[in-house]
Amino acid sequence: IITNMEITSWEFAKTKQLDKLKELLADDYQAFFGKIIMNKTEVLQSFQKTNINAYRLSNIRVKKLADNAAVIYYEALQDAIDPGGDSWVPQIAASNVYIKRAGTWYPVFYHETALTR
């Protein structure tokens, strides 16, 4: 479930289905992009102006932390341009913490770090 939700969130961002992404993310969602931390509203606004041309997720792993908590971590190769016209770092290590609330899983905290090889 969590792996599918994570892949779906990338697809919603790429295809600008931001109404569906908004439903998927927890209300208290936060994302840490290297030097910037954003709340749910800021992330949705950023994706509105960002163009994700392509992405590929690999080495996906899910670690259950408790009955209602898990973390997914993976590598992502991305081709995207942010609102400022800058290219995103092509390869990242990413993780997302999921919490189960009232029987539904929600991502609550995303973190990515640039990979250099």
Protein Blocks (a to p, Z undefined) as FASTA:
>chain_A
ZZmmmmmmmmmmmnopaklmmmmpcfkbccdehjaccdfklmmmmmmmpccfbdcdehia
cddfbfkbccdddddddddddfkopacdfbacdddddddeehiacdfbdcdddddZZ
